[in-house]
Amino acid sequence: MRIPKILCLVTLAALLLMMAQGWWHFIPMRSLKGASTMPECPRPTFATVTDGSWQSQMEKYATLNFGFREPAIRLYNQYVWSCYHHTHNKGIVPGRDGYLYERYFVEDHYESRMYKYTTDPQELLDKFDREARRLALLQTLLREQGTTLFVAVLPGKDMLYPEHLPSQDTMTRIPGPRAYPEYLRLFDRYGVNYVDVLDWFQHIKDSVHYPLMTPQGTHWSNIAATYAFDSIMRYMQSLGGPAIHPVTIGEPYVDKVREPDDDLARLLNLIITPRDKEYWYVDVTYPHPLAVQEATSDIKPGLIVIGDSFFWNITYNYSLDSLFRYTHYWFYNSTIYFDPEHDNTSQVDLRQALADADYIMLSYCSGQLYDLGNEFIGHALVSLVASDEEIQAVRDTIAARIHADDTWLNHLKQKAGSEGISLEQAILNDANYLIYTRPEEYFERLRK
């Protein structure tokens, strides 16, 4: 009888310990990687208890907040990974030879990301053509005011290491057009400035002794990004922009892994994170400040970068303040980094920002080119060809059209109610959407 009592007491103690850990988190746990939305602990009321909604919400809260949740999830993930080479992270696809891929790269390689936007290939091709023509016009307008615009086309893992991709078994839709080859053809056709880092990497990947992208990462490796940005800066100057003081890149060396060279492996949330045999890095040396002051071009240029997460590797490996007057990183043309005055692009005087910058780099990997500029191109064009008064006059015209169209107006009333905004805000949102996605319809100078 003693053993069952001991087991009961141990079980009760374990449950109490888990409850205490869930409430107070008195034992620090290694946090899980990735984004998740944690529900708040619901407060019971007579109404929520009697109708059962509190119990339902409490169950959801308890499921995501039980004590020692982190090691329990890691243990389960390790079991699934070690026994079946499978992960419940829907954004990661295991490839061959220990390689990991983000799912959207695999989908793009076998089918194209067309299906995120449309099922009509011609509609996507028309979008690419329209954006390339707009980009060429924006490049011309910016050049007139002394600002150099270009696109940095960065490597996608599926295109750089296709030999390690998983099988195509789950990709069954008809392949559609892909952004990378289509945009490069259009850039050449319309004269858009671009540097194709992917093509360069494809040519050197078998001749370098370090990985251009690591098996456990989704971005270019830190060492590859460091070498590449040195070449990108040289390309920038070849376009006729202000001088950028040259850097010196040291000898490669092996070190412990650094972010984000194993970012996908970390997202597996295992007890034992997969590691490669070696991780290579290089250090960057900058010109002495006195030498910079004595140079004929001692004013550092200003740089705006609009793009995806690949630019983070450059910020990790370069002291950009040593090379540029400022480097404002407009992450997906939304959140702004390294700008003490602005947190979001909605706060920026775009017309003034374009005038102040010496270089503007659209920086996208092959899998993100489908969203080239993230609406920056249309907004920039409108800001350069129209005054605030002219833009407001167009808004007023569109708003009048909406008020005269009962179907459109009723639709926006329903939309405003579902989104919790005023009808006036819904009308303004629609007007802005039309202005910046169809600017040629409203501003004659853009109809070239």
PAMI-45624 format. One record per residue (C-alpha): residue in three letters; x, z, y. Coordinates in steps of 0.25 Angstrom, whole numbers, padded with zeros to 4 digits, always signed. Example, Ala and Ser with C-alpha at 12.3 -4.5 7.8 and 13.67 -1.06 7.14 Angstrom:
REM PAMI-45624
ALA+0049+0031-0018SER+0055+0029-0004
REM end
This chain:
REM PAMI-45624
MET+0000+0000+0000ARG+0012+0002+0009ILE+0016-0012+0010PRO+0003-0018+0014LYS+0002-0007+0025ILE+0016-0011+0030LEU+0012-0026+0030CYS+0000-0022+0038LEU+0008-0014+0048VAL+0018-0025+0049THR+0007-0036+0051LEU+0000-0027+0062ALA+0014-0025+0069ALA+0017-0040+0069LEU+0003-0043+0075LEU+0004-0032+0085LEU+0018-0037+0089MET+0013-0052+0090MET+0002-0047+0099ALA+0011-0039+0108GLN+0021-0051+0109GLY+0009-0060+0112TRP+0005-0051+0124TRP+0018-0046+0129HIS+0029-0055+0124PHE+0038-0044+0123ILE+0048-0051+0114PRO+0054-0064+0121MET+0052-0076+0114ARG+0058-0090+0115SER+0048-0098+0122LEU+0042-0111+0116LYS+0046-0124+0122GLY+0036-0134+0128ALA+0024-0133+0137SER+0012-0125+0133THR+0000-0119+0140MET-0003-0105+0137PRO-0017-0100+0139GLU-0019-0087+0147CYS-0024-0075+0140PRO-0040-0075+0142ARG-0047-0063+0147PRO-0059-0059+0140THR-0073-0059+0147PHE-0086-0056+0142ALA-0090-0070+0143THR-0078-0076+0136VAL-0078-0066+0125THR-0092-0068+0122ASP-0092-0083+0122GLY-0079-0083+0114SER-0070-0091+0124TRP-0061-0079+0126GLN-0058-0078+0111SER-0055-0093+0111GLN-0045-0092+0122MET-0039-0079+0117GLU-0036-0086+0104LYS-0029-0098+0111TYR-0021-0088+0119ALA-0017-0080+0107THR-0013-0092+0099LEU-0003-0096+0110ASN+0002-0082+0114PHE+0003-0074+0101GLY+0016-0065+0099PHE+0029-0072+0095ARG+0022-0086+0096GLU+0035-0093+0100PRO+0043-0090+0087ALA+0031-0092+0079ILE+0029-0106+0084ARG+0044-0109+0083LEU+0044-0104+0068TYR+0032-0113+0065ASN+0038-0125+0072GLN+0051-0123+0065TYR+0043-0123+0051VAL+0036-0136+0055TRP+0049-0142+0060SER+0058-0138+0049CYS+0048-0141+0037TYR+0041-0153+0042HIS+0049-0158+0054HIS+0037-0158+0063THR+0033-0152+0076HIS+0020-0148+0082ASN+0025-0152+0096LYS+0017-0165+0098GLY+0027-0170+0108ILE+0039-0170+0099VAL+0041-0180+0087PRO+0052-0178+0077GLY+0060-0190+0075ARG+0071-0194+0065ASP+0085-0187+0064GLY+0081-0175+0071TYR+0076-0182+0084LEU+0064-0177+0092TYR+0056-0186+0101GLU+0045-0183+0111ARG+0032-0190+0106TYR+0030-0199+0118PHE+0043-0206+0115VAL+0039-0208+0101GLU+0026-0214+0105ASP+0032-0222+0116HIS+0042-0228+0106TYR+0032-0232+0095GLU+0019-0235+0103SER+0023-0234+0119ARG+0017-0223+0127MET+0006-0233+0132TYR-0004-0225+0125LYS-0003-0214+0135TYR-0008-0223+0146THR-0016-0234+0140THR-0019-0242+0127ASP-0017-0255+0135PRO-0003-0260+0135GLN-0005-0270+0146GLU-0010-0258+0155LEU+0003-0251+0153LEU+0011-0263+0156ASP+0004-0265+0168LYS+0007-0251+0172PHE+0021-0253+0170ASP+0021-0265+0178ARG+0014-0259+0189GLU+0023-0247+0190ALA+0036-0255+0189ARG+0031-0264+0201ARG+0027-0252+0209LEU+0041-0246+0206ALA+0048-0258+0211LEU+0040-0258+0224LEU+0043-0243+0226GLN+0058-0246+0223THR+0058-0256+0234LEU+0050-0247+0244LEU+0060-0235+0242ARG+0072-0244+0243GLU+0067-0248+0257GLN+0068-0233+0261GLY+0081-0231+0254THR+0077-0224+0241THR+0081-0229+0228LEU+0071-0229+0216PHE+0075-0232+0201VAL+0070-0229+0187ALA+0078-0222+0177VAL+0073-0226+0163LEU+0078-0215+0154PRO+0079-0215+0138GLY+0067-0211+0129LYS+0071-0205+0116ASP+0063-0215+0108MET+0070-0227+0114LEU+0084-0221+0114TYR+0083-0215+0100PRO+0072-0223+0092GLU+0080-0222+0079HIS+0076-0207+0078LEU+0061-0209+0082PRO+0051-0204+0071SER+0043-0214+0064GLN+0031-0222+0070ASP+0021-0217+0060THR+0012-0210+0070MET+0013-0220+0081THR+0003-0231+0078ARG-0002-0236+0091ILE+0001-0250+0095PRO+0014-0250+0103GLY+0012-0253+0118PRO+0022-0256+0129ARG+0033-0246+0132ALA+0037-0242+0146TYR+0052-0243+0145PRO+0054-0258+0142GLU+0042-0262+0151TYR+0047-0254+0163LEU+0061-0259+0162ARG+0056-0273+0161LEU+0047-0271+0174PHE+0058-0264+0181ASP+0067-0276+0179ARG+0056-0285+0183TYR+0052-0278+0196GLY+0066-0273+0200VAL+0065-0258+0198ASN+0078-0250+0198TYR+0080-0243+0185VAL+0091-0238+0175ASP+0088-0239+0160VAL+0095-0227+0154LEU+0087-0229+0141ASP+0094-0242+0139TRP+0108-0237+0142PHE+0106-0225+0132GLN+0101-0235+0122HIS+0114-0242+0123ILE+0123-0230+0123LYS+0116-0221+0113ASP+0125-0225+0101SER+0138-0224+0109VAL+0137-0210+0115HIS+0141-0198+0107TYR+0130-0189+0113PRO+0115-0191+0112LEU+0107-0198+0123MET+0095-0190+0119THR+0096-0178+0109PRO+0088-0178+0096GLN+0081-0165+0101GLY+0078-0170+0115THR+0068-0179+0122HIS+0077-0182+0135TRP+0090-0189+0136SER+0101-0179+0133ASN+0108-0171+0144ILE+0121-0179+0142ALA+0114-0192+0142ALA+0106-0189+0155THR+0119-0184+0162TYR+0126-0198+0159ALA+0114-0206+0162PHE+0111-0199+0176ASP+0125-0202+0180SER+0122-0217+0177ILE+0108-0216+0184MET+0115-0211+0197ARG+0124-0223+0197TYR+0112-0232+0195MET+0105-0226+0207GLN+0117-0229+0216SER+0118-0243+0211LEU+0104-0245+0217GLY+0110-0243+0231GLY+0105-0229+0233PRO+0114-0217+0239ALA+0127-0213+0232ILE+0126-0202+0221HIS+0139-0195+0220PRO+0145-0197+0206VAL+0146-0187+0195THR+0156-0184+0184ILE+0151-0182+0170GLY+0160-0174+0161GLU+0163-0175+0146PRO+0152-0173+0136TYR+0152-0160+0128VAL+0143-0153+0118ASP+0135-0141+0122LYS+0123-0133+0117VAL+0110-0140+0119ARG+0104-0141+0133GLU+0090-0144+0138PRO+0084-0154+0136ASP+0092-0160+0125ASP+0084-0152+0114ASP+0070-0152+0122LEU+0062-0158+0110ALA+0068-0148+0100ARG+0065-0136+0109LEU+0051-0141+0110LEU+0049-0140+0095ASN+0050-0125+0097LEU+0057-0122+0084ILE+0065-0110+0080ILE+0077-0118+0077THR+0078-0130+0088PRO+0084-0143+0083ARG+0098-0145+0089ASP+0107-0157+0089LYS+0122-0156+0085GLU+0127-0158+0099TYR+0122-0159+0113TRP+0131-0166+0123TYR+0132-0164+0138VAL+0141-0167+0150ASP+0143-0161+0164VAL+0142-0168+0177THR+0152-0165+0189TYR+0148-0168+0203PRO+0156-0173+0215HIS+0162-0162+0223PRO+0153-0158+0235LEU+0165-0161+0245ALA+0167-0175+0239VAL+0152-0178+0241GLN+0153-0174+0255GLU+0165-0183+0258ALA+0158-0195+0251THR+0152-0205+0260SER+0139-0203+0253ASP+0138-0188+0254ILE+0122-0187+0255LYS+0117-0186+0241PRO+0104-0194+0238GLY+0090-0189+0235LEU+0084-0192+0221ILE+0070-0191+0216VAL+0068-0192+0201ILE+0054-0195+0196GLY+0053-0195+0181ASP+0052-0188+0167SER+0060-0176+0161PHE+0072-0184+0158PHE+0078-0181+0172TRP+0079-0166+0168ASN+0091-0169+0160ILE+0098-0175+0173THR+0094-0162+0181TYR+0100-0154+0170ASN+0114-0161+0170TYR+0116-0165+0184SER+0117-0157+0197LEU+0108-0166+0205ASP+0110-0159+0218SER+0125-0163+0217LEU+0121-0178+0217PHE+0108-0179+0225ARG+0102-0173+0238TYR+0090-0169+0229THR+0084-0173+0216HIS+0069-0171+0215TYR+0064-0173+0201TRP+0049-0177+0201PHE+0046-0174+0187TYR+0036-0185+0182ASN+0033-0186+0197SER+0026-0172+0197THR+0034-0160+0197ILE+0047-0160+0206TYR+0060-0153+0202PHE+0072-0150+0211ASP+0064-0151+0224PRO+0063-0138+0231GLU+0051-0143+0240HIS+0042-0149+0230ASP+0037-0146+0216ASN+0028-0158+0214THR+0027-0172+0218SER+0014-0170+0224GLN+0021-0161+0235VAL+0031-0172+0239ASP+0030-0181+0251LEU+0033-0194+0243ARG+0036-0203+0254GLN+0046-0194+0260ALA+0052-0191+0246LEU+0054-0206+0243ALA+0061-0207+0257ASP+0070-0196+0255ALA+0075-0200+0241ASP+0087-0209+0239TYR+0084-0211+0224ILE+0071-0210+0216MET+0073-0211+0201LEU+0061-0213+0191SER+0067-0207+0179TYR+0059-0209+0166CYS+0062-0210+0151SER+0056-0222+0143GLY+0045-0214+0138GLN+0040-0209+0152LEU+0041-0223+0159TYR+0027-0224+0157ASP+0024-0215+0168LEU+0035-0220+0177GLY+0035-0213+0190ASN+0023-0204+0186GLU+0015-0210+0198PHE+0027-0209+0208ILE+0028-0224+0210GLY+0014-0226+0215HIS+0015-0213+0224ALA+0028-0218+0230LEU+0023-0232+0233VAL+0011-0227+0240SER+0019-0217+0248LEU+0029-0228+0253VAL+0019-0238+0257ALA+0007-0230+0263SER+0006-0218+0273ASP-0001-0206+0270GLU-0012-0211+0279GLU-0013-0224+0271ILE-0014-0216+0258GLN-0024-0207+0263ALA-0033-0219+0268VAL-0032-0225+0254ARG-0036-0211+0248ASP-0048-0211+0257THR-0052-0225+0253ILE-0052-0222+0238ALA-0059-0209+0241ALA-0070-0217+0248ARG-0071-0226+0236ILE-0073-0214+0226HIS-0084-0208+0235ALA-0091-0222+0235ASP-0090-0223+0219ASP-0100-0213+0213THR-0094-0215+0199TRP-0079-0213+0204LEU-0084-0201+0212ASN-0092-0194+0201HIS-0080-0196+0191LEU-0071-0189+0201LYS-0081-0178+0203GLN-0081-0175+0188LYS-0066-0176+0188ALA-0065-0166+0199GLY-0074-0156+0192SER-0066-0157+0179GLU-0052-0156+0186GLY-0057-0145+0195ILE-0054-0152+0208SER-0062-0157+0220LEU-0068-0170+0221GLU-0060-0173+0233GLN-0047-0170+0225ALA-0052-0179+0214ILE-0055-0191+0223LEU-0041-0189+0230ASN-0034-0189+0216ASP-0041-0202+0212ALA-0037-0208+0226ASN-0023-0204+0224TYR-0023-0209+0210LEU-0027-0223+0214ILE-0018-0223+0226TYR-0005-0220+0218THR-0009-0228+0205ARG-0014-0240+0212PRO-0006-0240+0225GLU-0006-0255+0226GLU-0022-0255+0228TYR-0021-0247+0240PHE-0008-0251+0247GLU-0005-0265+0251ARG+0010-0264+0251LEU+0010-0260+0236ARG+0004-0273+0232LYS+0016-0281+0231
REM end
